[in-house]
Amino acid sequence: MSRRAAAVTDELEGDEGVWTPEIESAFKEALFKWPQCGRRKIVFEGKMYGRNEIIAMWILRKTGQKRTRKQVSSHIQVLGRKRKRETHGAYEGQSSSEIVTRNLLADQSFDDDEMTPEPERPPPSRAGGMVGAAQPKKNRISVPQPLTMTLFAAYAKDGETGQNHNLVLLDQGDDFTDPELLDLTQVNDKFPMLQEFSECTPKSALFLVKFWVDLNFEELGPESYFGVDMTFESDESVRIECSTTVILKGKQVVEKIQVEEGRRALGKTVFEFKDSAMCEVMVRFIEKLRGIEAPTVANRILENFSILQVVRDEKTKDVLSTTAFLFEVSRRGLGPRHQVFRMYEPTGYAL
């Protein structure tokens, strides 16, 4: 196709009657909410979708107007080609999706408030039902948990300054109170033994946490190291055993077991694991990711990486909580982010 023909095609595809300012706004909002993730599926309302599919769903939800995933893909191609022409090939070698996403993140016209997710509303369908809906909200009730994670932080500590750079950070126990629901079978293949542990874990204490990892920090000085802090709370005075397993390509490569007595504070037992040194496998893995410039390439590697954490009563060996972790790279400037899901088996009642 000639350059002139491409320009005419772009003008036709970008007609304001097709992509109105309202639809364009919803489109950009979805691009911001769900950055490019390669072939990895995105969890939304308990189900997994491709990126273009979820953008189309978001446009329907925000505007009431339908766009197919193919129309979304075509629109991204149009914008990408247009941007390449405007910059005289400055983005050569990059996909249209990378170009559009990168320009959006650099666009200072976006307001932080605009990008704050609104309360979820199911999009209308022709049958008047719900499209891609999770379990009904009435089933998402707050229930007591035998053990609650109130802190999970993985960080790089600079040996000279003593300052920490948080790679991932979860510091709100409330995140586990009423999270989105996720069908357990959607992620079973990434976690050996997850199905087995789910059968002996309290229904209210089976979670998946999706982390966006912040790898944007300066080179560390001598005596620096990578560490992990974790804090749990329980109403019971027990001794806990925490098993953390690193999984690569579906195989368990290393397991770390820690035991903590806990201390009573404000009517609860608090278990703190502080400055726990990260294993050598993890340190090498992080260094490898830091050497990759393209987030899409790093995310493809992270598709084969996961962590499974199981916390037991050290005396009785009863499972108190099971948490699965998945990861993607956070875009520069956004810092570490996370989202918590409560997993459920589709044949049973989802709390």
N, C-alpha and C positions, 0 to 999 in steps of 0.2 A: 504494500500500500504506500502511495506517495505521501510526502509530508502534507501536501494540500488536502489530499483525500482524508488523511487522518484527522486534520483540523476540522474538516466539514463533519466527519463522523462524530467527533467530540462535541461539536456544537449541537448536533441533533440529539445525541444521547444526553447531553447536559441541559436540555430544554427546561426552562423554569416551570413549565406545566407538568413535567415529570418529577423533577427534584425541586420542589418549592422550598423557600427559606425555612419553613417549619420542618419539612422532612430532612433538609440538609442539617439543621440544628440537631435533630435526633440522631442522625447518622454520625455526626462528629462526636456527640456525647457518648455514643456506643463505642466509637473508636478509642476514646479516652478511657472508658471504663474497662474495656477488654483489649489491651495492647496485643500486637501480633504475637502469636504463640506457635508458629510452625504448624505441624500436623497434630499437635496436642488438642484434645477436646477441652471445652470449658464447661464447668459445672454451673448450672443455673436452674434454680427451683427443683433441685434433686435429680436432674437429668443432665446428660452430657451432649453438647452441641459443637459443631464447627463454628469458627468465628463469624463467617459471613451469615450463617444461619441465625446466630444469636443477634447479630446486628439487625437483620430483617425483623426478628421478633420484637426488638426494642423499638424500631420505627413504628410498628403496628401498635405497640403499647402506648407510645407517647403521642402519636398523631391519629390513630385509628385508620391509617391508610396502609395498604398492603404493598410490600416490596418483596420479591423473591430473593433467595440467596444468589441466584444467577444475576439478577439486576444489581444487587449490591456489589458482586464481583466485577461486573461490567463498569459500574460507576467508579470503583477504585482504580480500574485500569485507565479510565478516561482521565481522572485527576492525576494519576501518576505520569501518563504521557504528556499531559499539559504542563506539569511541573518540570519535566525533563526539557521540554522545548523552551520554557521560560528561562531556564538556567543554562541553556546551551550544552546539555549533556553532562552537567556537573554530577548527576546521580547515576552515571553509567555503571552497570553491573549490579544495581540494586533493583529489587522487585518493586512493582507499583505499590504494594501493600506497605513495604518498608518506607518508601518515599512519603506516602500520604500520612502514615503514622508519625514519622519523624517531624514532618512539618506541623502537624497538629500539636505535638508536645512542645514545639518551639513557639507556638502562637500565643503571644501574650494577651490576646483579646479575650481569652477564656477566663471566666471568673471562677474562683474556687467554689463559690456557692452553687454555680451552675453545675459543677461536676459532682456535687454531693448526691449520692443515690437517694432517690425518693422512695417512700414506702412502696413495696411491690403491689402492683395491681394486675390481675390476670387480664391478658388481652382478649377481646371478644373474638369468637369464632362464628362461622356461619351457622353452626348448630346452637349457638347461644351458650356454649360451654366454656371451658378453659383450654388454652393452647399451651402444651408443655408444662402443665401444672404439677406441683408436688403434692404431697398429702395435704388434705384440708387443714386450714389454719386451726380449726377447733382441736385437732389432734396434737398441735405443737404447744403443749402445756409445760409449765415449769414444774419440774419434779425434783425431789431430793436426790443428791448424788453422794455415794459413799466417800468420794474423794474428788476435790476440785483443783484443777491447775490454775494458779493465779499468776504465774510468771514462767515464761520460757524465753530465754535470751541466749543467742549464740553470737559471739563477738570476737573481734581482733583487738588485743590490748597492746599498745605501743610500749615497749620496754623503757624508752627514754622519758616520755611524757606521762606515762601511766594512764592515758586516756583510752577509752573504749570506743570502738566503732561497731555499732550493732549491725550484724549481718541479717538477723531476724529478731523480731521482738513481739512478744505477746505478753501484755502486762495488765490485762483486764479479765478477772475471773468471771465477770458478768457475760463475757462472750459465750460462755458455755451454758447460760441459763435458758435461752430460747433461740437456738441457731436454726439456720436453714436445714432441711432434711436432705439426705443423700441415700439413694438406693445402694446398699452394700455391694450388690453384684456388679455395679459400674466400675469398681476399683479392685475387685478381688484378684485380678491377674497381676497386680503390682505388689501384692503383699502375701507371700507364702504364710500359711498358718492363720491368716486373718479370719477365715471362716470358722476355724476351730476355736479361736479366742472369742469370737463374737458369741458363741454358744454358751460360754461360761462367764461372760461379762454382763453386769447389770445393764438392762436396756437403756437406762438413762446415762450411762457412762461409756458409750461407744462413739468415738469422735474421729473426724478427719479434719486436719488443719492444713489449709493451703497457704504457703508462705511465698511472698515475692522477696527475694534476697537482694540486699543492697551490697554490691561488690565494688562500689565507687569510693575507694579510700586510697590515701597515699601509701607508698612503700613503707613497711614497718622497719624500725631500727633494731639494733641488737637486743637480745633478751626479750624480744616480743613473743607473744604466743596467742593461740586461739583457745577460747574457753566457752563453757556453757554454764548458765545459772538456771535453776529450776526451783519453783516453790509450789507446794501443794498444801491444801487445808482439808481437815476432816473433823467431824464431830467426835470421832472415836479416838481413844488413846491406844494406838497400835504402832508396831514397828513395820515399816514398809520396805519392800524390795522393788527397785526400779530397773527393769531390763530395757535397754535401748539397742535396737538392731539396725544396722545399715544394710540396705538391700540394693544390689546392682544387677540389672537385667534379670530381675526375678529371683536372684540367688542371695542368700544371706552371706555377707562377707566378714562381718565383725559384730560382736555383741559385747556390750558393756553392762555390768551389773553393779548397782550401788544400793547400799542399805542405809537407812536413816531412822533414828529413834524418834525424833520430833520433840517439840516443846509446846507446852500449853500457853496460849495467849488469847485473851478476850473470849474465853469459853470454847476455843477450838484448839486442835493440835496442828501446829505448823511444821511442815517438813521442808527444810532448805538444803539444796545442793548448790554450793557456791564454788566458783572458780574451778570447776571440773575441767581438767585439760582435755581438749579435743584429741581424738585418736589420730594416729599418723595417716591413716587412710583418708580421713576427712580433710586434713590439712593439705595433703597432696591434691585432693579433688578440688578444693577451693582455689588453690594456686593455678591449677589447670584452667578453671573457669575464668579466672581473672586475666588469663592470657588470651582470651577469645574476645575480639572486639565486637563481633556481630551478636546481638542478643538472641537472634533467631537460631544461630548455631548453638549457643550455650543452652538454650531451651530444648533443643533436640537431644542434647546430651542428658539434660535433667529429666527427660521423659523416661529414662532408664534408671533413675535414682529415686529412692524413697527410704523412709525411716519408719519403723514400727516400735512403739513404746508400750510396754505392759507393766502395770504397777500392781503388786500383790501384797496381801497381808503376809509378812515374812514368817509368821508362826503357822498359820493355817493354810497358806498358799492359795487362798481364795483371791480371784482376780477382782481388783477394786476399780480399775479403769483401763481401757485400751484406746490408744490414740495413734492414728496413722498420719504421716506427714508427707505432703507433696510440695514440690518447689518449682518456681520459675524465677527468672532474673528480673529485678525491678528496674524500670527505666531511670536513667540519670535524673536526679533532682526530686524523685518521688519518695525516696527513702524506703525502709522496710515496711511491708504491708502484710496483712493476713486476713483470712476469712475462716470461720469455724463452721463445721457441719456436724450434725448428729446423724450417724449412720443407722439404717434400719434394714431389716430383711423384708422384701416386698410381700411375702406371704403372711407376715405377722402384723400385729398392731404397732404402728409407729408412734412413739411418744414424742 
